[in-house]
Amino acid sequence: MDRMIYVAMTGAREAMRAQALVAHNIANAGTTGFRAVRHTVEAQAIAGPGLATRVNPVTLPDTWNSASGTMIQTGRQLDVAVQGEGWIAVQDAEGREAYTRAGNLRINAAGLLETAGGQLVKGSGGPVSIPAFEELYIGNDGQISIVPQGQTPESLAVIERIKLVNPPAAQMIATGNGLYRMADDSEAAADATITIASGQLESSNVNATAALVEMIELARSYDMQVRAMNSADENAAAAARLIRTGG
């Protein structure tokens, strides 16, 4: 009976973990550039005596849905959306390079370009600094140009280029808050083939309806595992009574 309880317990644990990820996806259905996270498990046969059909769920690293979200026209000069594959390089709270699809950018009080989440956007030489300007333009290749404050349009000057990367998804891990980084803590090389569109944002790729259906299915799976644990407990109690009676 202890084996039955263990198998049911591990199944319930994975169902709870999957529910937490689905809830996280639903909560970010409206988050710019968010990629839905997938809970991944693998069935592993239990060695030893017993039926060959007994398996335990083994947790694998979480993956994510790589499909792009819907492109939304905003017309705002600091909104950018990666076209196709690729990522915007930013600096996370720990000072490490991370990657995001969230292109709703802004300029902070220090004149640094950052995401709506507060991560500094990286250029070719570190965080992008934006001088005072009359007009600002972001090109399809990530190049940032400005008309300096007090100058005419003929004074257009290139100041920096947003670092755009496209490392293999298998080499990346999700770190939360819509951020990703290289699994080995390295920094991906800039990729000149990645393009962005100014005045657009990429929506989350979470399908809220499908996520709600998945949440219901996971709740049923959890209930089934709990019933299995209860059955194992009842069987163990009945076996104990038989032993006491026989004694």
Secondary structure, DSSP 4 states (H G I P E B T S, - for coil): -HHHHHHHHHHHHHHHHHHHHHHHHHHTTTSTT---EEEEEEEEEPPSSS-TT-EEEEEEEEEE------EEE---TTBEEEESS-EEEEE-TTS-EEEE---BEEE-TTSBEEETTSPEEEETTEEPB---EEEEEE-TTSEEEEEETT--GGG-EEEEE--EE---GGGEEEEETTEEEETTS--PPB-TT-EEEETEEEPP---HHHHHHHHHHHHHHHHHHHHHHHHHHHHHHHHHHHHHHH-
